[in-house]
């Protein structure tokens, strides 16, 4: 068990020693890919009958948001769990795995959409609508994910030291405020500025950021349960006091 003041990750306690690290990583990557395939480009809205008339960001009572908000924040919750339980160095490995998976997904989507359809198949237009990823959205997703996740993990690890491992909710929500802020500030302008109305870009950026923080707060009890269970199962408590926080550091260097 790693104690405060000790290095977070050394060669002889790699992920192969853990019972559930691979499962958590698989869940993280699966949710990341699904959020980019299903919800990244869809703009949706709900009517809020109780909303005061003229109040921003829904002056007419219509709340506009991106559909990916429904489940993409779960990847940040899992990222928090990874950093809290396994430390920044192992979370870094998972972030790079997700980064590679995003690039592979984008490439294979382009290949499959580009293949000539059979003469007897009339679904090409619909297929392109669903899987024909716009290059700007692909770039935005990859850049925003990479930066946002590393910022989230960094803040989470640092706050654990500052709080001496107490008050988990402060670092899960605090890291989300910063990490999701970076993610949203990068993703929406890169993907949609000049495509959507500027007002819609700003509105969706801010509302989605707030909704992501809200989701994190709502899921805090679940995060406590999962973190507590994993720490008992793995027999580990990591404090990143001597960690090399560079995203490009070798995996055996904490």
Protein Blocks (a to p, Z undefined) as FASTA:
>chain_A
ZZehiafbdfklcfklpmklmmmmmmmmmmmmmmmmmmmmpccddddfkbcghiacblno
pacddfklmmmmmmmmmmmmmmmmnojklmmmmmmmmmmmmmmmmmmmmmmmmpccdfkb
cklmmmmmmmmccfklmmmmmmmmmmmmmmmmmmmmmmmmmnnopakllmmmmmmmmmmm
mmmmmmmmmmmgokacfklmmmmmmmmmmmmmmmmmmmmmmmmmmmmmmmmmnopacdff
kbcfbfkbcfklZZ
